[in-house]
Amino acid sequence: MHNRWYQEALIYCLDVETYADSGGDGIGDFVGLTSKLDYIAGLGFTCIWLLPFFPTPNRDNGYDISDYYSVDPRLGSLGDFVEFARQAHDRGIRIVIDLVINHTSSEHPWFQQARADPESPYRDYYLWSKDKPTDANQGMIFPGKQERVWTYDRVAKEYYFHRFFPHQPDLNTINPRVRDEIAKIIGFWLELGVDGFRIDAAPFVIERLDVDVADIVDPYALITDIHHLLAWRRGDAMMLAEANVDPDQLTHYFGNSDRMHMLFNFILNQHMYLALARKTAEPLVRALYMVPKKPPLCQWAVFVRNHDELALERLSPYEREEISRTFGFTEEMWLYDRGVPRRLPPILDGDLRRIKQVYSLLFTLPGTPVIWYGEEIGMGDNLSLEGRNPVRTPMQWSDGPNGGYSNAPVDKLIRPLISAGDYSYKQVNVAAQQRDPNSLLNAFEMMLRVRRGLPEIGRGTSQLLATNQAAVFAIRYDLAERRMVAVHNLSDTALSVELDLGSDVSRVTHLLDGNHIAHPKDRTYLLDMQPYDSCWLRLERD
């Protein structure tokens, strides 16, 4: 692939049903989303990642799909999607959608035909067992909410496998017919304007289940096949994988630049929270050494949080306890023994200095930043909602009725807005922050604008810089003649930092404060930093 746009992208993730309701039924839709494209483009985002919007019984936030070739009628029509895609592309915004191929809904016609007739060609689209497997109660994705991974179907008179909930039977991705179906789904959405796919639950898509190992040449072959399909059909289309696995497994997902184009950096994300809790740079440095070197054509996706729980299972029990104690995570908050459904502002007690710094850090970490909608205004969470829904409340556009999200009666909303406390839509909303020059939203817009002019972060080489302060994280990027350094003081103390910038640097420009220009006289550059301070430095020669 010659156009590696994803290495310089700024990705904005959203759920259509909670973003903007144009129809007054309390559910966001594509017409409402399309009306907000100027807002998204104006902030500086270059790519939108959409959570599932397909027809669904909606028992798992749309990840239980009953038709891969349409739009859920609640959200609009295929025509509405195509118009959204056209207008997004007119604004220079690419589109990535979720590709959920680990499982379908139990209401999908494939599964209904599979369970009804053992001779049906769809029977082998799923995984069956006449007897209850001995590991039926092991390997659940949702421990505490899920009892088993094999469930008896009274119609089929056999057990079927489901890594997720029983209403989400796993597809048999070893079956060539299933792989052909996946190729058709991908081709369909490429024709409608999609630029890439986020592969949901990637490790479970390729895992081997109850099959003869001799029948499988390479468990990652499916990913390679999809990569080649994208290259053939579009050339510049990409795949972004959700693969929260051990570091030594990550290289398998990149391959030799012939599998996944991008991977979420879960290890860096989790160590970032440890660094915030300790107010030291060491966990970030450790994480960057833990992850393997990526192939040149590939990329990491970096994030503060995603649409699920804030996962922390890659940390040690002691480190998780330390984070819980520091940020006040109670036992009741924890989900599935691995994370908490919290957004960043409540975690940091609303400290705007720290919140702004975390996003400054995000935008200067190696990789492509991914933002979950509402992060740009510092939305909070609603812990009264079940499961992962506390961080999936409707977008807060104004202090008007329903936060400007919908004009439907309150009891008709897809999910309640945050309507009380410090993170109420009356206190935290787009309209108010657009008028406030010191708001998080305006800081976001400024950082995104500067970040778009720094291709060295996305495509260049990175080098960690040693400093004389344990609380300071400093990293340098080089791309041809372009060089920049990002420095962050993670502590609540003012510090004087010594940086070795090399012997050929004659001028240093502070990119977040363009009026600040210094001329180092030797290799050591002294930088005075306030508590939770951030500095982006352009390095120049005479």
N, C-alpha and C positions, 0 to 999 in steps of 0.2 A: 504494500500500500504506500503510495507516494504522498498522499494528503493525510498527514497525521494531525488533523484538526483537534482530535480529542486530547492531545498532549498540551494544548494551550487553551482548552475550553474552560468556561466557568459555568458549572452545572447547577440548575435550580430544580429541586425535586418537589412535586406537589401531587395531591390527590384531587382529581377533578371534582369529586362530590363535596369536598370541604373548602373549595377555593372561592367560587363566586356563583351565586344562583341568579339566573336571568329570568326564570319562569315563575318564581314565586311559590314553588312547591316545597321549599325548605331543603332542596338538594342541589348542590353545585352542578354545573353542566358545561358543555363545550362552548356554547354561545357566551356564557358568563366568563369563562377562561379567555376566550378570544378577545373580549372587551378589555382584558387586563394586560394584553401583550405589550402595550406601550409602557406600562409600568415596569414590567420585567426587563424589556429591552433598555429602558431608560436607566435602570440601575447598572446595566453593563453585563448582564448574563448573556451567554452565547449558546446555551443549550438548555432545554427543558426535558427533564425525566418525569414521565407520567407513570404513576402507580396503575395497576390494572383497571381498565375501564370497560371490560367486556361483559356480556350478559352473565349473570351470576345469581345464585340464591343469596349471596352476600352474607354467608355465615363466617367468613374469615377475611373481612375487608376487601372482598373482590378477588382474593387469591384462590377461590374455588370457582373455576371457570366452567361454564356450560356451553359456550360457543366461542371459538377462537376467531371467528370471521365477522364479528359485528360489534356494535357499541351497545352497552346497556341502555335500554330505552329511557331509563331515568335520567341519563346523562346527555341524551341527544341521539343523533343518527350518524351513519357513515358520512353523509353529506356534511354534517356539522364538523366531523373530524377532519375531513379533507379541507374545508374552509379554514379551520384552525391551522392546519399544516401549511397551507398556502400563505396565510398572513404571518405565521411565525418565520417562514423562510424569507418572506419579503423584508423582514426586520433583521435578517442575518442570524436567526436563531435556529439551531438544529433540534431534532426531536429524537429522544430515546424512550422506548416503551419497555415495560416488563414483559419478559418471555417466560411464562410459567409452564415448564414442560416436565417438571418432576411429577406432577399429579393433575388430575382434573377434578371437577365437582362430581359427586356421586350421581348428580342429575344430568350429567352430560350424556347425550345419546349413545356415545361409544360404550359407556359403562352400563347403561340400561340394556343395550343389546347384548353385551358380554355376559351379564348375569342371567339374562332370560334364556339364552341358548348356548349350551356347551360347544355346539358345532359352529357357532357364529365366528366369522373372521376377527371380530372384535374381542373374542375371549382372550386371545393372547396379547391384546393391548395392555393387559393388566397382569398382576402376579397373583397366582392362586395356589392353594394347598388343600388337599382333601382332608388332611389331619391338622390339628392345631400344632403349629411349630413350637418347639421347646423355648424359643426366645421371643414368644409373643408379647411378653411384658417388658421387653428391653429396647432401648434405643429411641424412646419417645422424644419428640421435639419440644413438647409442652408438658414436662413432668409436673404433676400436681393437678393438671387440667385434662390430661390424656391418660387413659388406663392401659392401652395396649397398642401394638402396631399391626396385629393381625386380628381381623374381625370376621365373625361368621356371618355369611349372607344367606338368609333363609330361601331366597329364590334360587340362587346358584347352587346352594347346598355345599358350599366350600368356603374356606377362609380366604380373604383377600388382604393384600399388604397395603399399609398406609403409614408412611413415615410421619405424616402430620395427623390431623383429626380423621375420624372414621368417614366423614363426608368428603374426604379428599383422597381417593384411591390412587396409588402410585401407578404411573405409566411404566410399561416394560420397554425401556429405551434400547434394549438389546434387539428387539423385534425390528426387522428392516421396514416393515409397514409403518410402524410408529415413527421411525426416522424419516420416512417419506412424508408423513403427515406434518412433521416438524418443519421440513423443508418447504412444504406448501404454505404453511402459516407464515414463515419468514418471508417468502416471496410475495405473498399477498400484501403484507404491511409495507414492504419496501416499495411496492408499486403505488401505495397511497401516501408516500412521502416520508416514511420513517427513515432516520439516519443511523439508528443503532438499537441494540437490545441489551437490557440489563437481565442477566440470566439468574433467575431466582433459585436459591438452594442448590447452587452448582455442584457441591460435593455429592449430593444425593441423586443428581441426574446421572452421574457416571459410576455410582457404586455398583458392585456385583452382588446379585441376590439370587440364591438358589439356582445357579446356572453352572454348567460345566466350564471350569476355567479354560479348558482347552478350546472352547468355542470363542474365546475373546482374545484377539491379538493385542489390543491396546484398549484399556478402559477409557482412555481419553480420546479415542478415535472419533467419537461423536462431536467433541469440541472442534477437532481438526476439520471434520467434514463441514461443520457450520461455518468455520472461518473461510474455507475455500468457497463455499456457496456465496457468502457475502462478497468476497473478492470478485467473484465471477459476475454476480448480479448487479453490484453497485460500485465496487472498487474502493470507495471511501467509507463504507458502513463499518460499524465496530460493535464489539461485544464487551460488556462490563460485567464481571462475575462477582456474585456474593459468595465468597469462600472463606469463612472464618475457620481456618485450619492452622495446624502447626507450621512454623516457618519452613521446615524441610520439605513440606508438601507443595509450597507455593510455586516453585519452579515448574512443576508438572502442568500447572494451569497456563503458564506463559508458553511453555514449549520453546521452540526455536523461533519465536515470533510468529508461530503458525497456529496458535490456539487463541486464548483470550487476549484481546488488545489491552484490557484494563482489569485490575483487581482492586477491590477495596482494601485499604491498609488497616485492618482491624488491630493489628499489633501496635502500630503507631498510635492509633486512636486511644486504645486503652492505657498505654503508657503516658499519653498526654494528660489524662486525668490524674494519674499518679504524680506527675510532675507538678500539676496545679495544687494537689493536696500537700505535697512536700515543699513547694515553692523553690524547687531546685531543677536544674537542667538535666541531671544525670539520667532520669528515666527516658527522656527523649533521645538522648545520645545512645543509650543502651538499645532502644527500639530500632533506631536506624542501623545499628550494627547487626541486629537480630535478623532483619528481613534480608532475603537474598538480593543480589544484584539483578535488576531486570534487564531483559534484552532491549536493544536500542529502539525497536519499533513499538515497545509496550509502555505502559504507564501505570502508576499507582493513582488510585482515587483516595483523597484524604477528606476527612469530615470531622465535624464536632459531634454530631449525632445524626442518626438516620430515623426512619419512620417506625422502627421497632424499639424494643427496650435498649437502654444503654448497656451493651454487653461488656462484662469485665472478666470473663472466664479464662482469658489468657494470662491473667495475673495470678500470683500466688495467693493462697488463702489469707496470709498475713497482709499482703498488699491490698486485697479487697476489703479486709477489715479496717485497714488504715484509712482508705477512701471513705468507707461508710461512717467511720467515727468523725472524720474531718468535715464531711459535708452533710452529716445528719441523716443518712439513709437508715430508716427504721426497718425492722424485720418484715413489717407488713408491705413495705414498698417493693421488696424483691420479687421478681418474676422468674419462674422456671429455673431457679437456682443459678442464674447467671447474670442478671442485670436489673436495672430499675427504669421505670417509665417517667423519666424526668428530663426537662429541658435545662439548658445551661443557666439562664438567669436565676431561677430559684436555687440551683445548686450553689451559685456564687452570691446568694443573698441580695441580688439586684445591684451589685457593685458595678456601675457602668464602666469604670476604669478597667476593671478586670475583664468584663465582657468584651469590650472593644479590643483589648489586648489579645484575647483568645482568638478572635477572628483575624487580627493582624498576623498572629502566629500561623493560623490555618492557611492564609493566603501565601505564606512564604515557606511552607513545608514542601519537600520534594513531591510533586505530583499535581493532579488536577483537583481543585476544590469542589466539593459537592455540598450545597446548602439545602436544608429542609425548610420548606416555606414557613414563614413566620419568624425564622431566626433573624432576619434582617431588621425586625422591629423589637426583638427581645420578648416574644410571646412566652407565656408561662405554661403550666400544665394543670390539668384538672384531675387530681388523684381520686376523686369520687367515681370516675369512670373505670370500667373493668379492663383487665388485660393491658394491651398496648394503647388503648384509646386515650389515655391522659394526654398524649402528645399529638393527638389527631383531631383537635378541636378546630372549628371553622376559622378561616382567616379573618383578622380584625382590621377592617378598612377604615372605620370611622367611629365616632362616639354616638352615632345615631342608632335607631332601632336595629337590633341583631348585629350590631357592629358593622353595618353596611354590607354584610354578607348576603342577606336575603330579606325580602319584605313579607315572608310567610309568617303566620302565627308562631309564637315561640314553641308551642308543643308540636309543630310540624317539622322542626329542624332535624336534619339527619343526625346531629349530635349537638348538645348544648354548648353555647359559647362560654368562655370564661367571663362571668358577669359580676364578680365580686373580688375584692382584695386588690393588691398592688398590680396584678396582671390583668385586671378587668379590661374589656375592650374600651371602656370609658377612659381608662388611663393609658393604655398601650394600643395605639392604632396608627395606621399609615398616615392619615390626614394630619394628625397632630405632629407627627415627627417630620413630615415634609416641611412644616413651618418652623421647626426648631433647628437652628444651625448646629447645635451641639448634640443632636440626637444620634442614636445608634444607626438609624436609617441613613442619615447623611454621611456618617463615618463609613458605612458600608459602600455607599455610592462612590465616595472618594477613593477608598482602597481598591474597589473593583476597577475604577478608571485607571489608576496607576498600575495595577496588576496586569491589565491588558497590554501595557507597554513593556512588560518584562518577560519576553519569551524564554529568557535563560532559565527561569524557574521551571517551566514546563518541559523544555527540551535540552537544557544545558547540563553540564556536570556539576555536582555539588561536593562541597568539602566542609566538614565541621571545623570551626576555628576554636582553638584553645583560648581561654580568657583567664583572668586572675580572680574571677568571681564565680562561685559555685552556683549562684542563682541565675546566671546569665547564659542564655542559649544563643549561639552565634553560628551562622551558616553562610557560606559563600557559593555563588553560582557563576559559571563561566560559559559563554557561548560565543565562539569566534572572538570579536573584539568587545563584546558586551560583558560587563562584570558588575555584580551587585552583592551586597552583604545585608542580611537581616539580623538584627540583634534585639533580644527581648529580655528584660529584667523581670523574672517571675516572682520576685520578692516584694514585700511591702516596705522596703528600705531603699533610700537613695544610694546609688553606687557610682563609683568611678571605675570605668572599664578600660582595660588596655587591650587593643587589638593589633595583631601583626598583619598588616595588609599587603606586605611585600615591598620590594624596593622600587617598583616602577609605578607607584600610585602618586600622582601629583595633585589630585583634587578629589575631594569627597563631597558629594551633594546629598543632602537629606531629602529623600523623595517624598516623604509625608509632610515635609516643611521645606518647600523649594527655595526659600530665602536663606537657608542655613547652608553655607558653603565653606569648607575648610581646606587648608593646604598643608598636609602633613610634611614635616621636615625630615622625617626618617621613617623607618618601617613601622614604628609603634604609633598608633592613633589612639588618643585619649578621648573617651566618650563619657560625659556625665549623664547619668540616667536617673529619672525620677522613679518612685515606686510604680510597678506595673507598666513601665515605659516600653515603647516600641520604636525602633528606628530602622528604616529601609535606606540603605546607602548605595548611591551610584559611585563606582570607582572609575576614575578616568586618568589617562596619561596626558602629558603635555602635548 
